[in-house]
Amino acid sequence: MSATRPSNPFPQEGEARSPQMRGAPARHPGSTGQPYEREKYRNMSTVGIIANPAAGKDIRRLVAAGRVVSNQEKANILRRVFAGIVSAGVDRILIMPDHSGLARPASRDVENKIKLDYVEMPVADHQGASTNAARAMAEQGVDCIVTLGGDGTNRVVAKGCGEVPLVPISTGTNNVFPSNIEGTLAGIAAGALASGALERGEVCRRSKRIDIFIDDELRDTALVDVAVTKQMFIGARAVWDTSSLQAMFLTRAEPASIGLSSIGSRLAPVSIDEECGLYVRLAGEPGPNATTVTAPIAPGTVSEVKIADWRKIAPGEKIEIDLHPGTIALDGEREVELLPGQNIYATLSMAGPWVVGVAKAMQLLATRGG
């Protein structure tokens, strides 16, 4: 399968960077220590692996009944993923290095069966590392990227992956974008796409995103939900108290979801690739669509939420954000501070990352004897 070299539409300014990244890159102990011969790998079928060791461990374990996915379980998931990839006949696995060494057990399982490489970069210890790893993988022509994390992990991966399809496995908190997929099946689906047994148009759906602009410059993006909050500081990042919300923008609102998007699903269900989103206002004077809904806003937390007004939004439509001061949460985590004098607006884009439908992939492989 020939790989397309995607461009990155997002600016790199503002990404968190460790001091180590400003100098010569540190090499992961599992790498060869040699610069990548990128063109050499262009014709090799390759699956990328980005596993977030911090996913599923934020403050929502204290304020709600969010599950904790241990690093041991993440390592076990990767063992299953690697087994599935190898069974599909893929040439190479390219791994984002991390301090926990999540991929080491899986690498030992398959070290004599497939070529294994680590991305030449500092060991991942911040959000920007996942973006940088995805960008490096895209530049090296990977055919598919398997992610372990929640909505937040996939948000930062999407900022770097360009047109490379994602197979997102849920190990986070509010998991609307990733799914609870069995690792072996995820690996088989990713491997089938990378090896050319399946084509992107057969098994992938294009997701949406919400873009945040400040003074007409793209500041950041979200894959599922943007929440405008009255809280003045980023602090613990995670959002769990709806009383602090002024408004929400949703790319999707599916009844079986949890988190802020579940509020929208009680108003008007919206699917992953439906050409619309939702704007929900929770503060101010009641409008014509004012109502109250009951929704699961966090694991183990079902709340009654008062809606001042809501409506569907179209791709490209600009909606101003006029709260100052305050913060904007992207896919459940506060990331952007709202300051006086800024011109801030949000738009819905249909150009989110491609997502592999694992069930669809397995169905097609079964009918073709794969």
N, C-alpha and C positions, 0 to 999 in steps of 0.2 A: 504494500500500500504506500503510495507516495505521500509524503507529508507536506502540508502547506506551511510556509513560514509566516506566522501571523505578525501583524503589527500591534503595538500596544497603544490604545487610545487614551490611557490615563497618564497624567503627569507624575513624575517621580518626586517632585518637591513635596516635602512634608512627611515622607516616609520615615519611620523610626529607624535609626541606624546606630549600631553599636560602634564605639571608638575603633574597634578592630577593623570594621569595614572600611574605614577611611584610609587605612594603610594597605599593605600587601595582604591578600586573602589568606586566611588560615586554612590548612587542608585537613579534611576529616581523616581519622586514622585508617578508615577502610578504603581510602582512595589510593590511586597509584602514585600521586604526587606529581604527575605530569600534566601539562595543559591539555585540554581536550582537542583532539583532532576532529573538529566538528563535521567537516565534509565526509570524513571516513564513515561516520555514523548515519549519514543522511539516508542511505539505502538499507539500514538495519531497522527492522520493526522494533519499536521501543515503547514501553509503558513507564510513565513517571509515577513516583510514589511521594506524596506529601502527607505526613502524619503529624498532627499537632499534639505534643505531649501535655499541653496545658488545657486542652479541650475537656469540658465536663468537670471543671474544678473551681468554678468561680463562686461568688458570694451567694448565688441562688441555692447552694447546698445548705445554707444557713437560714435564709429567709423563706425558702420553699422546700419541697421534697424532691429536688432535682437529683437524678441518679449520679453516682460517681463511677466513671469508667477508669479502672486502674491502668497503669502503664503495662502491667503484665497482660491484661486482657487485650489492650491495643496490639501488643506484640503478637499475641495469639491470633488476632484477626489478620495481621499481616502475614503470618505463616500460611493461613488459608488462602489469602489473596495471591501470594507468590506461587503456591501450588496450582491455583487456577490459571495463572498467567503462563507458567511453564507448560501446562497441558495443552495450551493453545498454540504452541510452537513459536512463541515470540523469541526474537534474537537477544533482547537486552532489557534490563530494568535499570532505570536511573532514579536514584534515591536522594531526597533532601536529608542532609545530616542533621541530627538533633542530639542534645546533651544526654538524653535518656537512652539512646541507642535502640530505639524501638524496632528497627529493621534487622538488627544483628541476628536474632534467632532464625528469622525467615531466611536471611542470607546464607546462614550455615546449612539450612535444609536443602538449598538449591544451588550451592556454589559450583558444583560440577555439571550443572545442567543448563545454565544460561549465563550470559555475560552480565556482571553486576558492576555498576559504577555509582559513585556519589557525585553530586553536583559540587563543582569547585567553588566553595563559598564558606564563610565563617559558619560554625555550628549554630543552628537556629536557636535563638533565644529571645525573639521579639516578633511582633506581627509582620513587620516588613520583610522578615526572612522568608516567609511563605510566598509573598509576592515576588521577591527576587528569585526564589527557586523556580516558581512557575514560569517566570520570564526566561530564565536560563534554559529550562526544559523546552519551551516553545522555540527558542532560538536554535536549539539542537535538533529540532524536528521530531520530538516525541509525537506519537500518534494518539495517545490518550493519557490522562492523569487520574490516578485513583487517590482520593483524599479521605483522611480520617479526621473528623471534627464535626462541628456544628455549623450553624448558619454563619457565624462570625469567621470561622476558618475558611469556608468556601468563598466568603466575600473577598478576603484578601488574596486568595488564590486567583479568583476571577480577574483581579486587577492586572495580573501578569500573564495569564494563560492564552489570551487572544482567542483564536479560533480552535484551539485544541479542546476536544470534548472531555468532560469530567465524569467520573464515576464516584459520586459522593457517598461515603458510608458514614452513618450517624454514630458519633461518639460524644456529642456535645449535649447542650441543655435544650434549647428550643430548636427542634430539628424539623424545619419545614422544607428547606432546600435538600439536605441529605436524607437518605432513607435507611431504614433498618434492614440492610441487605446482608445476607450470609456471605462471608468473605470469599469463599471458594467460587460462588456464582459470580460475584463482582469481578474476580480475577479472570474467570473464563470469558465474561462479556468484554472486559477491557482487552484481553488478549485477542479475541476474535476480531475486534475492530482494528487493533494494531496490525494483525497479520494479514488483513484484507479479506478474511472470511465473511465479514459483514461490512457494509458501507455506512457512512455517517447518516445519509438520508434515510436509511432503513430503520435505524434504532435510536436516533437522537432527536430531541426536541430542543428548540431554542428557548431559553428562559428570558425573563425581563430583568430590568434593573431600574432603580430610582437614582437619578443623578442630582447632586447638590451643587449649586453654583453660588459663589460669593463674589460679588462685583464682576459678574460675567465670566469668571474663571471656574472651571470644574475643580471642586475641592475634594469630593469623595463620592462614593457610590454605595448602594445597598442592593442586595438581591431579593429580599423579601419585604422588609418593613423599615420605614423611617419614622422615628418618633420625635416630635418636638416637645421638649420638657422644660418645665419652669426651674429645674435645678440648675444652679449657676456654675457648678464645677463638674468636671468629668469624674473625679473621685474613684469609686469602686467600679465605674463603667456600666455594670449591668443595670438594666431597668426592670423593676418588678412592681412598682407602685403606680397604678393608673391614675391616682389622684394628682400626680405631678405632671400629667400629660396635657398639652394644649391641643395637639393635632397629630394625625398619623397619615402616612402615605403607604399604600400596600400594592405590591406587584401581583400578589395572589392572595386568595382567601378561601381556603379549602376546609370544609366542615370537619375533616379528620385531623386537622392540625392543632398545635398547641402554641401558646404565646400570644403576642399582640395580633397576629394575623387571624387568630380565631375569632376576635371581635368582629372583624370585617366579614367573616364567613356567616355570621348571624344576620348580617345586613343584605349581602348579595354575594353568593359564592363566585369566585373568579379562579380559573385554572391557570396553570403554568404558562401556557402560550396564548391565552385569550387576549385579543388586542384591546385591552383596557386595564385600568387599575382602579383603586379606590382612594378617595380623600375623605378622611373622617375627622370632624372637628369635635373636640370634647369640652372646650371652654367657650365662654361668650354667650350671647343671646341665642335661645333656641330658634332653629330654622324650620322650614316646612317638613323636614324628614327627622325631626327630633324624636328620640325613642330611648328605651332602656333595654339592654341585652344582658344575658348571663353567659359567660364564656370562660374556658379554662386558660387563664392568662399565664400560668406557670405550672410546672409539675406539682400536682396535689393542691392547686389553688384555683378554685372556681369563684369568680367574682361577678357582682352586678355592676355594670358599667353604663353610666349615663352618656348618651350621644346627643350633642347639641345640633348636629347636622351632618349629612354625608351625601356623597354623590360619586358617580363613576368619572374617571378621568381618561383622556385620550392620549396616545403617544405624542410627545412633543409639546403638550400643553404646559405652560408655565404657571406655577402657583406660588405666590409670594409667601414667605415666612416672615412675619412681622413681630416676633417675640424678641425683645432685648431687655435685659440679658437673659440667657438661658443656654441650653445645650441641645444638640441633635444626637440622637442615638441611632446607630446604623446596625440593623439586624440584631437588636437587643443590647448593644453596648454603646454608651455615650462616647462620642469621638470628636465632635465639633462644638466649640464654644461660640455662642452668638454674642456679638459685641455691638454697641451703639454705632450708628453710622454705616453699617454694612448693608448692601443690597443683596438679599438672599432669596433664592427661589429653588423649587424642585421641579423636575420633569420626569416623565415616564419614558423609558427607552425600551424598544423591542430587541435591542442588540446585546442581551445578556449572554452568558456562556452557554455552549451546547451541553446538554445533559444526556447521558446514555441511559436508555430504559433497559434495565437488566432483565426484567421479565420478558420484554419484547425480544431481546437478543436471544434468550434461552429458547423461546418459542421458535424463532427462525432457525436456530441451530438444530433443534430437534427435528424440524420438518426436512432439513437438508442432510440429516444424518451426521451432523457435526458434534 
